[in-house]
Amino acid sequence: MGTEPVLVVHGGAWAVPDEFAERSILGVKNAVKSGFAVLEMGGSSMKAVEMAVQALEDDTVFDAGHGAVLNADGYVELDAIIMNGKTLAAGAVSCIRNISNPVTFACSVLEKTPYVMLTGLGANQFAKKLGIPQVPVEELVTDHAKAEWEQYRKYKQTVKSLFNTELVHDTVGAVAIDCEGNMACATSTGGITNKMVGRVGDTPVIGSGGYADNLVGAVSATGHGESIMKVTLARLILFHMEQGKTPEEAADSALHYMEKRVHGRGGVIVVSKTGEWTARFTTKRMAWAGIKEGVLMYGLNPGETIQEI
């Protein structure tokens, strides 16, 4: 007997403004459908999370791939991770430039190198070798991101003040379990407007921005990267689940610990090895969507769960 497949996605935990709300919900719904189509056809959880995150990277309403933000020097630096819960194999890229689907590049690192993470120049050289097309910065950056960058340069706002006001766009991610019971997670980000060149957040860091283990579950995280890394949020949630907590209890417990211990807010999507799943956050909003047994649920505001008819 096979496992009932499940896929959950998020579009980043932050104070999503009303003018982005509808597009954010539509974006996560489209992404979860495209990833779930893979699972319905008997495809792997790895392929499903890659497809779902690709859809989010291609949607300019999210800060990942197309829609990424500019660093202090006016460049785009992208981070991504993907992890296989069956083997614990992981592929991650950080500070890569001008690549529209970092999650797919992270897959190549997993499949074609003996390493877990490639960064900066070396990563871009490897992408070139693989024939992954580089796109001009203009193609990835929206007018909104450019305007935001000009604003921050003018007012010299710090990255920390941005997080505290929750005005940063954030990460996108997906978690899944397929009909063979294999689990996977993927997370991708375009970073923070005006961040220091070379700054890497939690997204590509194994155990922080994501973790998948068939023996427990899979997690993709979003929020204040430095805080998430300090508490290794994704792994912390799975640790709580190993102790017998449900995905929801584990997520709430870890998020509250992060807020209390290092004053950081964020959000997570979690699926357990038995197919239980949740989407939890301590920021003002987080767009998320999940499909289990053919039923699509989604939400944006705290405590909100809407079933698509």
Secondary structure, 3 states (H helix, E strand, C coil): CCCCCEEEEEEEEECCCHHHHHHHHHHHHHHHHHHHHHHHCCCCHHHHHHHHHHHHHCCCCCCCCCCCCCCCCCCCCEEEEEEECCCCCEEEEEEECCCCCHHHHHHHHHHHCCCCEEEHHHHHHHHHHHCCCCCCHHHHCCHHHHHHHHHHHHHCCCHHHHHHHCCCCCCEEEEEECCCCCEEEEEEECCCCCCCCCCCCCCCCECCCEEEECCCEEEEEEECHHHHHHHCHHHHHHHHHHCCCCHHHHHHHHHHHHHHHHCCCEEEEEEECCCCEEEEECCCEEEEEEEECCEEEEECCCCCCEECC
